[in-house]
Amino acid sequence: MAQNDRSTTTFSPTPANRLGLDYRAEAERLGPPPAPMIDVHSHINGTRASAIYAQARAAYGMTRTISMTQINEVENVRATLGDSIEFIAVPSYHEPTADNILGDGFLRTIEEFHALGSRMVKFWVAPRSIDFAEELGAPGRNALDSEMRMRAMELAQSLGMMFMTHVADPDTWFKTKYTDSARYGTKPDQYRPLEHVLDRFDSPWIAAHMGGWPEDLEFLDGLLSRHDNLYLDTSACKWMVRELSRHSVEDFRSFFTKWTGRLLFGTDIVTMDAHLKQDDGPRGMGAQAASTDEAFDLYASRMWALRTLFETDYDGESPIADPDLAMVDPDSHDAMSAPALQGKGLPAETLRTLYHDAAVTLIDGWRAKHG
């Protein structure tokens, strides 16, 4: 599988497609997944971009998306994806003020999302949120166990909402971006507030990006063992491909089998209409793609890589460039370098639970109890 279907044409590598894959043909090659896939972690925005995302989603067997869509984009995205998309309450990052992100404005936004049917709220507390909070003029409010966060959690719990959080970043970042441990803390330090809120709020918690520590399955095993209300998602494709591929097939399968039902499929795909614009100027996340075709490849590449990781015995380079490699070792890598992707070939029963059944049991079960 993963043959280069563009070998007879001129091909210019992009960060989402270094290998010249035809992602539509690759979807056919993979075939249908063992169960209709539910993505519990995405960021779907943009009217045109969400339509392209819908094409990629359908090609790879994904039928339902749970998304951190900005509140001002909800109706546009819902017009495209209908009842197959649900929303996670997040701050109004399109209007980044201290009040909207870390104040009473976020409480109002939680209530707005709840009225739209959302039954989950996201707390982003990665180490770099320290910098973000200071830039907003709200130092200290970013902490997961801060007074402001507690107010938001209490409101969400009173509304019958569960929680999602992003608490830690890759080990590569702690080697480079977060070397000032007096400011950012060590990686283990990130988990003390998490364990505190897991004990205080017994609602389900989804810790994004394999709990923020896919590098250490033993640590995650302990975290899951200590907290029955904790679940992990597989989002952040580049990070997951790089680090989960490094585990032996035996260790990987053992972990995913032991914790089946507590692990949920997620991609962390970000869509926005800026991905469709031919523009050489800086556009932040919009710079990831600059045309309809590039946007399709961007979204489909994440689905291809994760399905290939979980379902197959593929052993080769990832088609997705991973800048973390050059960040850690600039002498050996550049911006288009990519890690090895080693497929783990999970059993069909485990895949069905990962892709579908765990999300249905957790999210639909929670909604059935709390309306």
C-alpha positions in Angstrom: 0.0 0.0 0.0 0.9 3.7 0.0 2.2 3.6 -3.6 3.0 6.8 -5.4 0.0 7.2 -7.7 1.5 10.5 -9.1 4.7 9.0 -10.4 3.9 9.9 -14.0 3.1 13.5 -13.3 5.1 16.5 -12.1 4.9 16.5 -8.4 5.9 19.3 -5.9 6.1 18.0 -2.3 4.0 19.8 0.3 4.2 19.4 4.1 1.0 17.3 4.0 2.1 15.2 1.1 5.9 14.7 0.9 5.5 11.3 -1.0 3.2 12.2 -3.8 0.3 10.1 -2.6 -3.1 10.2 -4.2 -5.1 10.3 -0.9 -8.3 9.4 -2.6 -6.8 6.3 -4.1 -5.2 5.5 -0.7 -8.6 5.6 0.9 -9.8 3.0 -1.5 -6.7 0.9 -0.9 -7.3 1.0 2.8 -11.0 0.1 2.3 -13.8 0.8 4.8 -12.7 0.9 8.5 -14.0 -1.9 10.8 -16.7 0.5 12.1 -18.0 4.0 11.1 -15.4 6.3 12.6 -16.1 9.0 15.1 -13.5 11.8 15.5 -13.8 13.2 19.0 -11.2 15.9 18.6 -11.1 18.4 15.6 -11.3 22.1 14.9 -13.7 22.5 11.9 -14.2 26.0 10.7 -15.0 27.7 7.4 -17.9 27.2 5.0 -15.8 26.1 2.0 -13.2 24.3 4.0 -15.7 22.2 5.9 -17.2 21.0 2.6 -13.7 19.8 1.5 -13.3 18.2 4.9 -16.6 16.4 4.4 -15.2 14.9 1.2 -12.1 13.7 2.9 -14.1 12.4 5.9 -16.4 10.4 3.7 -13.5 8.9 1.7 -11.9 7.5 4.9 -15.0 6.2 6.5 -15.6 8.9 9.1 -19.2 9.6 9.7 -19.3 11.8 12.8 -17.2 14.7 14.1 -17.0 16.4 17.5 -15.3 19.8 17.0 -13.9 22.8 18.7 -15.5 25.1 16.2 -15.5 28.8 17.0 -18.9 30.0 18.2 -19.2 32.4 15.2 -18.6 29.6 12.8 -21.1 27.0 14.2 -24.0 27.8 11.9 -21.8 27.8 8.8 -20.2 24.5 9.6 -23.6 22.9 10.7 -25.0 24.0 7.3 -22.4 21.8 5.6 -22.2 18.8 8.0 -25.7 18.9 9.6 -26.3 16.5 12.5 -23.1 14.7 11.9 -21.1 17.4 13.7 -21.3 18.2 17.4 -19.5 21.0 19.3 -17.1 21.3 22.2 -17.4 24.6 24.1 -14.2 26.6 23.6 -13.3 30.3 24.2 -13.8 32.8 21.5 -10.3 32.9 20.2 -11.4 35.0 17.2 -11.9 37.8 19.8 -9.0 37.2 22.1 -9.5 39.2 25.2 -8.8 38.3 28.8 -12.6 38.2 29.5 -13.4 36.0 26.5 -10.6 33.5 27.1 -10.1 33.5 30.8 -13.0 35.5 32.3 -16.7 35.8 32.6 -17.0 36.0 28.8 -16.0 32.3 28.6 -18.7 31.4 31.1 -21.2 33.1 28.8 -19.7 31.2 25.8 -20.1 27.9 27.7 -23.8 28.7 28.2 -24.2 29.6 24.5 -22.6 26.3 23.4 -24.8 24.4 25.8 -27.9 26.0 24.2 -26.5 24.7 20.8 -26.4 21.2 22.1 -22.8 21.0 23.3 -22.2 18.7 26.2 -18.4 19.0 26.5 -16.1 21.9 27.4 -12.4 22.2 26.6 -9.7 23.6 28.8 -6.4 24.3 27.0 -3.6 24.5 29.6 -0.5 23.6 27.7 2.7 25.2 29.1 2.6 27.9 26.4 -0.8 29.0 27.8 1.4 30.7 30.5 2.7 33.1 27.8 -0.7 33.5 26.3 -2.4 34.5 29.6 0.3 37.1 30.2 -0.2 38.5 26.7 -3.8 38.9 27.5 -3.0 40.6 30.7 -4.3 37.8 32.8 -1.3 36.1 34.3 -2.0 32.9 36.3 -5.5 32.4 35.1 -4.4 29.8 32.6 -3.7 27.1 35.3 -6.1 24.2 35.2 -6.7 24.6 39.0 -7.0 28.4 39.0 -10.0 30.1 40.5 -11.3 31.1 37.1 -11.0 27.6 35.7 -12.8 26.2 38.7 -15.7 28.5 38.1 -15.9 27.4 34.5 -15.8 23.7 35.6 -18.5 24.2 38.2 -20.8 25.9 35.6 -20.2 23.2 33.0 -20.8 20.4 35.6 -24.1 22.1 36.6 -25.1 22.1 32.9 -24.4 18.4 32.6 -21.2 18.8 30.5 -18.1 16.6 30.5 -14.6 17.9 30.1 -11.7 17.8 27.7 -8.2 19.1 28.4 -4.8 19.6 26.8 -2.3 19.5 29.6 1.2 18.8 28.1 3.1 19.1 24.9 5.7 16.8 23.2 8.9 15.8 24.9 10.6 17.5 21.9 9.1 20.8 23.1 10.4 20.3 26.7 13.9 19.8 25.1 13.6 23.1 23.2 10.7 25.5 23.9 10.3 24.8 27.6 13.9 24.5 28.9 13.0 27.2 31.6 11.5 24.8 34.0 11.2 27.5 36.7 8.7 29.2 34.3 7.0 26.2 32.6 7.6 23.4 35.0 8.8 20.0 34.1 6.6 17.6 32.1 5.5 15.6 35.2 4.6 19.0 36.8 1.8 19.4 34.2 -0.1 16.5 35.7 -0.5 17.6 39.3 -3.3 20.0 38.5 -4.9 17.4 36.2 -5.0 14.8 38.9 -6.5 17.4 41.3 -9.4 18.2 39.0 -10.0 14.5 38.1 -10.6 13.9 41.8 -12.6 17.0 42.4 -14.9 16.7 39.3 -16.1 13.2 38.8 -17.6 13.9 35.3 -15.7 12.2 32.4 -12.5 13.8 31.3 -10.9 13.3 27.9 -7.2 14.1 28.0 -6.3 15.1 24.5 -3.3 13.9 22.5 -2.9 10.6 24.4 -3.0 12.5 27.6 -0.1 14.6 26.4 2.4 11.8 26.9 2.3 9.3 24.0 6.1 8.9 24.6 5.5 7.1 27.9 2.8 4.4 27.9 3.8 3.3 31.4 3.0 6.7 32.8 -0.4 6.7 31.0 -1.1 3.3 32.3 -0.7 4.6 35.8 -2.8 7.7 35.2 -5.7 5.7 33.8 -5.4 3.2 36.6 -5.7 6.0 39.2 -8.7 7.8 37.6 -11.7 5.9 36.4 -13.2 9.0 34.9 -10.2 9.6 32.6 -10.2 8.9 28.8 -7.5 9.6 26.2 -7.9 10.6 22.6 -5.4 9.9 19.8 -5.4 13.4 18.3 -2.4 15.5 17.1 -1.4 13.3 14.1 2.2 14.3 13.6 3.0 13.9 17.3 1.2 10.5 17.5 2.9 9.2 14.3 6.3 10.2 15.6 6.0 8.9 19.1 3.6 6.0 18.9 5.5 4.5 16.0 8.6 4.2 18.3 6.8 1.7 20.7 7.2 -1.9 19.9 4.2 -3.5 18.3 3.8 -5.8 21.4 3.8 -2.9 23.9 1.5 -0.8 21.7 -1.1 -3.6 21.3 -0.9 -4.5 24.9 -1.7 -0.9 26.0 -4.5 -0.4 23.5 -6.0 -3.8 24.4 -5.8 -3.2 28.1 -7.4 0.2 27.9 -10.0 -0.5 25.2 -13.0 1.6 25.9 -10.9 4.3 27.5 -9.2 5.3 24.3 -11.0 7.4 21.7 -10.1 8.2 18.1 -9.3 11.8 17.3 -7.4 13.6 14.6 -6.9 17.3 15.7 -7.7 18.3 12.1 -8.0 22.1 11.7 -10.0 23.5 8.8 -10.4 27.1 7.8 -11.2 28.9 4.6 -7.7 30.5 4.6 -6.5 27.0 3.4 -8.1 27.7 0.1 -6.5 31.0 -0.7 -3.5 31.5 -3.0 -1.6 34.0 -0.8 2.1 34.2 -0.1 1.6 36.3 3.0 1.6 35.0 6.5 -1.7 33.5 7.6 -0.9 31.5 10.7 -2.6 28.1 10.5 -3.9 29.1 7.1 -0.3 28.7 5.7 -0.7 25.0 5.9 -2.5 24.9 2.5 -3.1 27.4 -0.3 -5.6 25.7 -2.6 -8.6 23.3 -2.7 -6.3 20.4 -3.6 -3.8 21.2 -0.9 -6.6 21.6 1.7 -8.0 18.1 0.8 -4.5 16.6 1.1 -4.0 18.4 4.5 -7.2 16.9 5.9 -6.9 13.5 4.3 -3.3 13.1 5.2 -4.2 13.0 8.9 -6.8 10.4 8.3 -4.5 8.3 6.2 -1.6 8.5 8.7 -3.7 7.5 11.7 -5.6 4.7 10.0 -2.3 3.4 8.6 -0.7 3.5 12.1 -3.6 1.7 13.7 -4.6 -0.8 11.0 -1.7 -1.8 8.9 1.9 -3.2 9.0 3.2 -0.2 7.0 6.9 0.5 7.8 8.2 3.6 6.1 8.4 7.4 6.2 5.4 9.4 7.1 4.1 11.5 4.2 3.6 14.4 6.6 6.5 16.8 7.4 7.3 17.1 11.1 9.1 20.3 12.1 9.9 18.9 15.5 12.7 16.8 14.1 14.6 19.9 12.9 13.8 21.7 16.1 15.6 19.0 18.1 18.3 18.1 15.6 18.7 20.9 13.0 21.9 19.4 11.7 20.2 16.2 10.5 16.7 17.5 9.5 15.0 20.3 7.7 11.4 21.6 7.6 10.3 18.8 5.3 11.8 15.9 7.2 9.5 13.2 8.5 9.7 10.4 11.0 9.2 6.7 10.5 5.6 5.5 10.6 5.3 1.9 11.8 1.9 0.4 11.5 0.7 -1.5 14.6 -2.1 -3.7 13.0 -4.5 -3.6 15.9 -7.1 -6.4 16.0 -10.5 -5.6 14.4 -12.3 -5.7 17.7 -10.0 -3.2 19.3 -10.3 -0.9 16.2 -14.1 -1.0 16.4 -14.0 0.2 19.9 -11.3 2.8 19.3 -13.0 4.2 16.2 -16.7 4.0 17.2 -17.9 2.0 20.3 -16.0 3.9 23.0 -17.2 7.3 21.8 -20.8 6.0 21.6 -20.7 4.5 25.0 -19.1 7.6 26.6 -20.6 10.6 24.7 -24.0 9.2 23.8 -24.3 7.5 27.2 -23.5 10.8 28.9 -26.0 12.7 26.8 -28.7 10.1 27.5 -28.2 10.7 31.2 -27.9 14.5 31.1 -30.1 15.6 28.2 
